[in-house]
Amino acid sequence: MKYLVTGATGHLGTRVVHHLRDRVPAADIAVSVRDPHKAEPLAAQGIEVRRGDFATGLDFTGIDSLLLISADGPDRAATQRATVEAAVAAGVRHIAYTSVTDADTSPVALAADHKATEEAIRATGVAHTFLRNGMYHENYTPALLQGPLTTAAGTGRIATAARDDLAQAAAIVLTEPGHHGKTYELTGPTAWTFDELAALAGTTHTAVTPAQRRAALIGFGLPEPVADLLTDIEANIATGVFAEVRPDLATLLGRTPTPIEDAVKTTLA
């Protein structure tokens, strides 16, 4: 069995490869990266490094199982659809895809590309597994180092998960039987508010309107599309879109996922 992980030098991909390496021989792992130089430590372990990206194409020669880690970009849905079709044409027999919470029904703007990619994978008829990752703890805990928090999330709750737990779940799905055709909604063990997050670090949280938040993010120098995306996520947190705690991650890991409190301690250590 030969596995390919895309985006393998990114934050999630790096952890997936680490957990794969604990489960299968290095010779059974290939990674696809934009810059092979960044993957030299992986090559030194005996992992095959292939150059490629969604825009220019990936090499699927000899690959049995693919972990397609979603990438950013304005043409994400189209390029990921083309990648899926190329993978199936090359003989890939299983595609695991990192999607987002409730991709097929979510009102969050970023869900549209994930829904389209899931549909493209289903349409091929290939065996597949959808890993609908919730937001990461690590999306939010670094802000605690900067002092008081300001968001458009109000008192809404969000059930984040540790990136490493999600990476371990991906490695499990790739290497163990019984996951084909499954969709997993992956969250941490609790849902928290930004007031509670701030209190864990001894600081405060101020809730603002989405318009105020968007203006502030643009004022910080973020491009408007990024500001729009982040504001939309926070506005949806406020309405409870990310509040439900699901059992799937704990079931896959066989343990309680890492709580937000541990992530805060690690950040502030």
C-alpha positions in Angstrom: 0.0 0.0 0.0 1.4 3.4 -1.0 0.0 6.6 0.6 0.3 10.1 -0.7 -0.2 13.2 1.5 -0.6 16.6 -0.1 0.5 19.8 1.6 2.9 17.7 3.6 5.0 20.6 4.8 2.1 22.5 6.1 1.0 22.6 9.8 -1.5 19.8 9.4 0.3 17.8 6.8 3.5 17.7 8.8 1.7 16.1 11.7 -0.2 13.6 9.5 3.1 12.4 8.1 4.5 12.1 11.6 1.6 9.9 12.6 1.7 7.9 9.4 5.4 7.2 10.0 4.4 5.6 13.4 2.0 3.3 11.6 3.6 2.2 8.3 7.2 2.0 6.8 8.6 5.2 5.4 8.9 3.5 2.0 5.1 3.3 1.9 4.7 7.1 2.3 5.0 9.7 -0.5 4.4 13.4 0.0 3.5 16.1 -2.5 4.9 19.6 -1.9 5.5 22.8 -3.7 9.0 23.2 -2.5 11.0 19.9 -2.1 13.7 21.6 -0.2 11.3 22.0 2.7 10.7 18.3 2.7 14.4 17.3 2.9 14.0 16.0 6.5 11.2 13.7 5.2 13.4 12.5 2.3 16.1 11.7 4.9 13.7 9.4 6.6 13.1 7.4 3.4 9.9 9.1 2.5 9.4 9.8 -1.2 9.1 13.5 -2.0 7.2 14.6 -5.1 7.0 18.1 -6.4 3.5 19.4 -7.3 0.5 21.5 -6.4 -3.1 21.7 -7.3 -2.5 24.4 -10.0 0.2 22.6 -11.9 -0.8 19.0 -11.1 0.3 16.2 -8.9 2.0 12.9 -9.6 -0.2 9.9 -8.5 1.9 7.2 -10.0 1.7 4.0 -7.9 -0.5 5.7 -5.2 -3.2 3.6 -3.6 -4.6 5.9 -1.0 -4.5 9.7 -1.1 -5.0 12.3 1.7 -6.1 15.4 0.0 -5.5 18.3 2.4 -7.5 21.2 1.2 -5.5 24.3 0.2 -6.3 28.0 0.1 -6.9 29.9 -3.2 -9.6 31.6 -5.2 -10.0 28.6 -7.5 -9.9 26.0 -4.8 -13.0 24.0 -5.8 -12.0 23.8 -9.5 -8.4 22.9 -8.9 -9.4 20.3 -6.3 -12.0 18.8 -8.6 -9.3 18.5 -11.3 -6.9 16.9 -8.8 -9.5 14.4 -7.8 -10.2 13.4 -11.4 -6.5 13.1 -12.1 -6.0 10.9 -9.0 -8.8 8.5 -10.0 -7.6 8.4 -13.6 -4.1 7.4 -12.3 -5.5 4.5 -10.3 -5.9 5.9 -6.8 -8.3 3.6 -5.0 -9.2 5.7 -1.9 -9.4 9.4 -1.3 -9.5 10.9 2.2 -10.4 14.6 2.1 -10.0 17.3 4.9 -13.3 19.1 4.7 -15.1 21.4 7.1 -17.9 21.0 9.7 -21.3 20.2 8.1 -19.9 21.0 4.7 -23.1 20.1 2.8 -25.4 22.3 4.9 -23.2 24.9 6.6 -24.0 28.6 6.0 -20.3 29.5 6.4 -18.8 30.9 3.2 -15.8 28.7 3.2 -18.0 25.6 3.2 -19.0 26.0 -0.4 -15.7 24.9 -1.8 -15.6 21.9 0.5 -19.1 20.9 -0.5 -18.1 21.1 -4.1 -15.0 19.0 -3.6 -16.9 16.4 -1.6 -19.4 16.2 -4.5 -16.6 15.8 -7.0 -15.1 13.0 -5.0 -18.5 11.2 -4.7 -19.1 11.6 -8.4 -16.0 9.6 -9.3 -17.3 6.5 -7.5 -13.9 6.0 -5.8 -13.8 4.8 -2.2 -13.6 7.9 0.0 -13.6 9.3 3.5 -14.5 12.8 4.5 -12.7 14.3 7.5 -14.9 17.3 8.3 -12.4 19.1 10.6 -13.6 21.7 13.0 -11.6 24.8 13.7 -8.2 24.2 15.3 -7.4 25.3 18.9 -4.3 26.8 17.3 -6.4 29.2 15.2 -7.2 31.1 18.4 -4.8 30.4 21.2 -1.9 32.5 19.7 -4.0 35.6 20.0 -3.8 35.2 23.8 -0.2 36.3 23.6 -1.2 39.7 22.4 -3.5 40.6 25.2 -7.3 41.3 25.2 -9.3 39.6 22.5 -11.7 41.3 20.2 -14.1 39.2 17.9 -17.5 39.3 16.2 -18.3 35.9 17.9 -20.3 37.4 20.7 -21.1 34.7 23.3 -21.3 31.9 20.7 -19.6 28.6 21.5 -17.1 26.8 19.3 -16.0 23.2 19.7 -12.4 23.4 18.4 -9.9 20.5 18.2 -6.2 20.2 18.4 -4.4 20.1 15.1 -2.4 17.1 16.1 -5.5 15.1 17.1 -7.0 15.8 13.7 -3.7 14.7 12.0 -3.7 11.4 14.0 -7.3 10.8 13.0 -6.3 11.2 9.3 -3.5 8.7 9.7 -5.9 6.2 11.3 -8.4 6.6 8.5 -5.7 6.0 5.9 -4.2 3.0 7.5 -7.0 1.1 9.2 -9.9 -0.7 7.5 -13.6 0.3 7.9 -13.5 3.9 7.0 -14.5 3.9 3.3 -17.7 5.7 2.6 -17.7 7.4 6.0 -18.1 11.1 6.9 -16.6 12.1 10.2 -17.5 15.4 12.0 -14.4 16.1 14.1 -14.5 18.4 17.1 -12.8 18.7 20.4 -14.4 17.5 23.7 -16.0 20.8 24.7 -17.4 24.0 23.2 -16.2 27.3 24.6 -16.8 31.0 24.3 -14.2 33.7 23.7 -15.0 35.1 27.1 -14.0 31.7 28.6 -10.9 31.5 26.4 -9.8 34.9 27.5 -10.4 34.1 31.2 -8.1 31.0 30.8 -5.3 33.4 30.0 -6.3 36.1 32.6 -7.4 38.6 29.9 -10.7 39.9 28.5 -12.8 39.6 25.4 -14.7 42.4 23.7 -17.5 41.6 21.3 -18.0 43.9 18.3 -20.3 43.9 15.3 -19.2 42.0 12.1 -18.8 45.4 10.3 -16.6 46.7 13.1 -14.5 43.5 13.0 -14.1 43.5 9.3 -13.0 47.1 9.3 -10.5 46.4 12.1 -9.0 43.4 10.3 -8.6 45.5 7.1 -7.0 48.2 9.2 -4.5 45.6 10.5 -3.4 45.1 6.8 -5.3 41.9 5.9 -6.6 41.7 2.3 -10.4 42.2 2.1 -11.1 38.6 1.1 -9.3 37.3 4.2 -11.0 39.8 6.4 -14.3 38.8 4.9 -13.6 35.1 5.5 -12.5 35.6 9.2 -15.4 37.9 9.9 -17.9 35.4 8.4 -16.5 32.6 10.6 -16.8 34.7 13.7 -20.3 35.8 12.8 -21.3 32.2 12.4 -19.7 31.3 15.7 -22.0 33.8 17.2 -25.0 32.0 15.9 -23.9 28.6 17.1 -22.8 27.1 13.8 -19.7 25.5 15.4 -21.1 24.8 18.8 -22.0 21.2 18.6 -19.6 18.7 20.2 -19.4 15.5 18.1 -18.2 12.0 19.2 -16.4 11.1 16.0 -12.9 12.3 16.9 -12.9 10.6 20.3 -14.1 7.4 18.6 -11.4 7.4 16.0 -8.6 8.2 18.5 -9.9 5.8 21.2 -9.4 8.6 23.8 -10.7 12.0 24.8 -9.4 14.6 22.4 -7.1 17.4 23.7 -9.1 20.1 25.5 -8.8 23.8 24.8 -7.3 24.2 28.3 -4.3 22.2 27.4 -3.8 24.2 24.2 -3.9 27.4 26.2 -1.3 26.1 28.7 1.0 25.1 25.8 0.6 28.5 24.2 1.4 30.4 27.3 4.2 28.2 28.6 
